[in-house]
Amino acid sequence: MTTTRRAVLAGSAAVATGALLGTSEARAQPRPGARPKPTVVLVHGAFADSSGWNDVSARLIRENYPVIAPANPLRSVATDSAYLASVLATLSGPIVLAAHSYGGIVITNAATGNPNVKALVYVAAFAPDEGESLLQLQTKYPGSKLDEAALDFRPYGDGLVDGYIKKGVFHDVFAKDVPRAATDLMQAGQRPADTRTLGEPSGAPAWKAIPSYYLVARNDQVLPVAAQRFMARRAGSRVHEVGASHVAMISQAAVTADLIKSAAR
């Protein structure tokens, strides 16, 4: 076989192989000059853990977003914010921070002064101003069913107390649009919050300097929808509303992921 014929056959084989494999491999390669996607950091709230973000994470990962969903200690606003800030300090490049519920006060404090954080996404989350507490915002408007009667209190340490949502109300108050079989597991494995977090004042808010997005859950029985709208409007957030319970990132994972991708763009 001549050298020329071998070259022709090799070229034909390469073309055939490309046709068989399709163009998926080519699409997977970043375009020359394309900006890298920001790292998405997902922060859970009280009575939950990082698994609540699983469906959102899966959607983002499929689209090649770097994702991290760290454990929120749930010990105090200052402690939790400092912990998250230390995690963020290990990440290079742009960051989008998304938070649910109590996680909102954590990102509001942890992102302050970090130039890598390009957007904040609040999902039925607290977005306090300086000096405000969770309890102030939760009770600013009527409608919350997460009161003392809905909680079990378990002392730990020296004068410290954790709060858990009672099994009998967990589904209806926290996650009414999630199947009960799932909420039974969520309730059994819930991570409690130290009750000190309720009255602890927030620091200077990052949303005054960083663009924010807010997913309002209209059927929320934990954080009244009026409070969510108030915080979103005050922060100048881009707002999307959805008919969901407090755990909108679970029952409306696609909508939540789309909002995070909008913030990332």
Backbone torsions as a table, in degrees:
resi	resn	phi	psi	omega
1	MET	NA	132.3	-177.8
2	THR	-74.3	160.5	178.3
3	THR	-60.3	-39.4	-179.2
4	THR	-63.7	-43.6	-178.6
5	ARG	-66.0	-39.5	178.4
6	ARG	-61.7	-38.3	-179.9
7	ALA	-65.5	-40.8	179.1
8	VAL	-63.3	-45.8	-179.9
9	LEU	-63.8	-39.9	179.5
10	ALA	-63.6	-40.5	179.4
11	GLY	-66.5	-39.5	178.1
12	SER	-63.5	-40.3	179.7
13	ALA	-63.6	-38.8	-179.9
14	ALA	-64.9	-42.1	178.6
15	VAL	-62.8	-44.5	-179.4
16	ALA	-62.4	-42.2	179.8
17	THR	-62.2	-42.0	178.7
18	GLY	-62.5	-37.7	179.6
19	ALA	-67.1	-38.5	-179.4
20	LEU	-68.9	-39.7	-176.9
21	LEU	-79.9	-19.1	-176.9
22	GLY	79.3	-165.4	-176.4
23	THR	-107.7	12.1	-176.1
24	SER	-62.3	-37.8	-178.5
25	GLU	-66.5	-39.2	179.1
26	ALA	-65.3	-39.7	179.9
27	ARG	-65.8	-30.8	-177.2
28	ALA	-69.1	-21.7	-179.4
29	GLN	-79.0	133.6	178.7
30	PRO	-63.8	142.9	178.0
31	ARG	-67.7	143.3	178.0
32	PRO	-55.5	129.0	179.0
33	GLY	83.9	-3.8	-179.6
34	ALA	-70.1	141.3	179.3
35	ARG	-75.7	141.5	176.9
36	PRO	-66.8	147.6	178.7
37	LYS	-71.8	144.7	-179.8
38	PRO	-69.4	153.8	172.8
39	THR	-75.3	129.8	178.1
40	VAL	-98.1	121.4	179.6
41	VAL	-108.4	119.9	-174.9
42	LEU	-106.8	122.0	-173.2
43	VAL	-115.7	120.0	-179.9
44	HIS	-82.2	168.3	179.3
45	GLY	-107.8	-160.5	179.7
46	ALA	-74.6	156.9	178.1
47	PHE	63.1	24.5	-176.4
48	ALA	-151.6	-179.2	172.8
49	ASP	-146.0	-174.9	-174.2
50	SER	-64.8	-19.9	-179.1
51	SER	-64.1	-21.0	177.0
52	GLY	-61.6	-18.9	178.5
53	TRP	-94.7	4.1	-171.2
54	ASN	-55.2	-47.2	-177.3
55	ASP	-67.4	-37.5	176.8
56	VAL	-66.4	-45.4	179.2
57	SER	-57.3	-44.9	-178.1
58	ALA	-60.0	-40.9	-179.8
59	ARG	-66.6	-39.6	-179.7
60	LEU	-71.0	-41.7	-179.6
61	ILE	-63.1	-38.3	178.0
62	ARG	-60.1	-26.1	179.4
63	GLU	-101.6	20.4	170.8
64	ASN	68.6	25.4	171.1
65	TYR	-81.5	132.6	169.4
66	PRO	-67.2	130.9	-176.4
67	VAL	-129.6	139.2	171.5
68	ILE	-138.8	134.4	179.7
69	ALA	-125.5	81.9	-174.4
70	PRO	-71.0	159.2	175.6
71	ALA	-74.9	127.0	175.9
72	ASN	-87.9	120.7	-173.8
73	PRO	-61.7	-31.1	179.6
74	LEU	62.0	37.0	-178.8
75	ARG	-103.1	-42.5	175.3
76	SER	-165.6	158.7	-179.1
77	VAL	-60.6	-45.7	-178.4
78	ALA	-65.3	-45.2	-179.1
79	THR	-64.6	-46.7	-177.0
80	ASP	-66.9	-38.3	179.6
81	SER	-67.4	-40.7	178.5
82	ALA	-65.2	-38.6	178.8
83	TYR	-63.4	-47.7	-179.6
84	LEU	-64.2	-39.2	178.2
85	ALA	-59.7	-36.6	178.9
86	SER	-68.4	-34.4	175.8
87	VAL	-66.3	-46.0	-178.8
88	LEU	-61.3	-33.0	-178.7
89	ALA	-66.2	-17.5	179.6
90	THR	-88.1	-5.2	-176.0
91	LEU	-101.6	135.3	176.6
92	SER	-102.1	154.2	178.4
93	GLY	83.6	-179.4	-176.5
94	PRO	-67.6	149.7	-177.2
95	ILE	-131.4	138.5	167.2
96	VAL	-112.9	123.8	-179.5
97	LEU	-101.7	126.1	176.0
98	ALA	-123.6	139.1	-175.6
99	ALA	-140.4	150.4	175.4
100	HIS	-114.5	136.4	169.7
101	SER	54.5	-123.7	179.3
102	TYR	-57.3	-28.2	177.8
103	GLY	-57.4	-22.3	179.3
104	GLY	-63.1	-42.4	178.6
105	ILE	-67.8	-29.0	179.7
106	VAL	-69.6	-48.2	-180.0
107	ILE	-69.8	-30.6	178.4
108	THR	-58.7	-35.4	179.9
109	ASN	-91.4	-40.6	-173.9
110	ALA	-68.6	-28.7	-175.7
111	ALA	-82.5	-16.8	-176.4
112	THR	-59.0	125.8	177.2
113	GLY	84.3	0.0	178.7
114	ASN	-98.2	107.8	-175.2
115	PRO	-69.2	-14.5	179.7
116	ASN	-77.2	-21.1	-179.2
117	VAL	-78.7	113.6	-174.0
118	LYS	-100.5	-19.3	-179.4
119	ALA	-157.8	149.2	175.9
120	LEU	-117.6	134.8	178.2
121	VAL	-122.9	119.1	-179.9
122	TYR	-103.5	123.5	179.7
123	VAL	-113.6	101.5	-173.8
124	ALA	44.4	49.0	-168.1
125	ALA	-122.0	159.0	177.0
126	PHE	-77.7	130.3	175.7
127	ALA	-127.1	74.8	-172.1
128	PRO	-76.7	157.9	168.9
129	ASP	-91.8	171.1	-177.8
130	GLU	-60.2	131.1	178.3
131	GLY	90.9	-13.0	-179.6
132	GLU	-82.5	152.6	177.3
133	SER	-115.5	166.2	176.9
134	LEU	-60.2	-43.7	-176.6
135	LEU	-63.0	-39.9	177.6
136	GLN	-58.6	-45.5	-176.6
137	LEU	-74.3	-36.0	-178.8
138	GLN	-68.5	-29.9	-177.2
139	THR	-104.9	5.7	-179.7
140	LYS	-63.2	-33.8	178.2
141	TYR	-127.0	150.8	179.2
142	PRO	-72.1	158.6	172.5
143	GLY	129.3	-19.9	-179.1
144	SER	-72.6	133.9	176.2
145	LYS	-104.7	6.4	177.4
146	LEU	-94.6	83.1	179.1
147	ASP	-114.5	-173.7	-177.5
148	GLU	-58.9	-35.6	-178.7
149	ALA	-66.0	-21.1	-178.8
150	ALA	-89.4	-2.3	-172.8
151	LEU	-115.9	147.8	166.1
152	ASP	-101.5	136.5	-179.3
153	PHE	-113.1	129.2	-178.7
154	ARG	-127.6	112.6	179.2
155	PRO	-65.3	148.8	173.0
156	TYR	-150.8	151.0	177.9
157	GLY	64.2	-154.5	-176.5
158	ASP	-97.4	95.0	178.5
159	GLY	75.3	14.6	-179.5
160	LEU	-101.2	147.7	-175.0
161	VAL	-138.5	133.6	173.8
162	ASP	-100.6	147.6	175.6
163	GLY	-113.8	137.1	177.1
164	TYR	-126.6	147.4	173.4
165	ILE	-79.6	132.3	-178.5
166	LYS	-65.0	147.6	-178.3
167	LYS	-59.7	-38.9	-175.7
168	GLY	-65.1	-20.1	-177.5
169	VAL	-118.9	-6.0	-172.7
170	PHE	-55.6	-50.8	-176.8
171	HIS	-60.6	-53.0	-173.0
172	ASP	-70.5	-34.3	-176.6
173	VAL	-86.8	-42.7	-170.2
174	PHE	-94.9	-38.0	-169.2
175	ALA	-151.7	59.9	-172.1
176	LYS	-68.1	-24.3	-178.7
177	ASP	-96.7	19.2	174.9
178	VAL	-113.0	138.9	-179.1
179	PRO	-53.9	141.9	-175.0
180	ARG	-61.5	-34.0	177.8
181	ALA	-58.6	-37.5	179.0
182	ALA	-73.5	-41.7	-178.2
183	THR	-70.0	-26.8	174.5
184	ASP	-61.8	-41.0	177.4
185	LEU	-69.4	-40.3	178.0
186	MET	-60.7	-41.7	-179.4
187	GLN	-66.7	-42.3	-178.2
188	ALA	-65.0	-34.6	-176.4
189	GLY	-103.1	13.4	-177.0
190	GLN	-62.3	144.4	176.1
191	ARG	-96.7	123.9	-175.6
192	PRO	-76.0	159.9	174.7
193	ALA	-110.4	140.5	172.2
194	ASP	-63.2	131.6	-175.5
195	THR	-64.5	-15.1	177.5
196	ARG	-63.8	-24.9	-177.8
197	THR	-62.8	-24.9	-175.4
198	LEU	-65.2	-38.7	-175.1
199	GLY	-105.2	2.5	-175.7
200	GLU	-77.2	127.5	-177.7
201	PRO	-72.0	146.8	178.0
202	SER	-84.4	158.8	178.3
203	GLY	-92.8	-162.4	179.6
204	ALA	-60.5	126.4	-172.7
205	PRO	-81.0	133.6	178.7
206	ALA	-67.1	-25.2	-176.5
207	TRP	-67.3	-10.8	175.9
208	LYS	-74.8	-20.0	-178.1
209	ALA	-119.2	-14.7	-175.4
210	ILE	-118.6	132.9	178.2
211	PRO	-57.2	142.4	-178.0
212	SER	-131.4	156.2	178.8
213	TYR	-128.9	148.0	-176.8
214	TYR	-137.9	125.5	173.4
215	LEU	-99.8	107.6	-179.4
216	VAL	-85.3	127.7	177.2
217	ALA	-98.9	107.9	-171.7
218	ARG	-68.4	-25.6	-176.6
219	ASN	-102.7	21.8	-176.3
220	ASP	-67.6	127.7	177.7
221	GLN	-103.1	1.8	178.9
222	VAL	-103.1	-57.1	179.2
223	LEU	-111.3	106.5	-173.4
224	PRO	-51.9	143.0	-177.2
225	VAL	-60.2	-33.2	178.6
226	ALA	-63.6	-37.3	178.0
227	ALA	-67.3	-40.5	178.4
228	GLN	-62.0	-45.8	-180.0
229	ARG	-63.8	-39.8	178.2
230	PHE	-60.6	-48.3	-178.1
231	MET	-66.7	-40.3	179.8
232	ALA	-64.1	-43.2	-179.8
233	ARG	-65.2	-43.7	-178.9
234	ARG	-63.4	-37.8	-179.4
235	ALA	-78.4	-7.5	-176.8
236	GLY	69.4	30.3	-176.8
237	SER	-73.4	152.1	166.8
238	ARG	-80.2	123.4	-167.7
239	VAL	-110.0	137.0	169.5
240	HIS	-129.2	133.3	179.8
241	GLU	-109.0	146.3	-178.6
242	VAL	-142.9	146.1	176.4
243	GLY	-79.4	91.1	-174.7
244	ALA	-147.9	160.1	173.1
245	SER	-76.2	-169.2	-178.9
246	HIS	-60.9	-31.1	-176.7
247	VAL	-94.7	60.7	-177.5
248	ALA	-61.6	-28.3	-179.1
249	MET	-70.3	-16.3	176.5
250	ILE	-94.2	-52.4	-175.3
251	SER	-77.4	-21.7	179.6
252	GLN	-130.1	56.4	-175.0
253	ALA	-63.0	-39.3	-177.9
254	ALA	-64.6	-44.3	179.2
255	VAL	-63.3	-43.1	179.8
256	THR	-62.0	-46.6	179.7
257	ALA	-62.4	-39.2	179.5
258	ASP	-63.8	-38.7	179.4
259	LEU	-66.8	-39.9	177.9
260	ILE	-64.4	-39.3	178.3
261	LYS	-66.8	-35.0	175.8
262	SER	-63.1	-42.3	177.5
263	ALA	-64.2	-37.8	-179.1
264	ALA	-67.8	-28.6	-179.3
265	ARG	-80.9	NA	NA
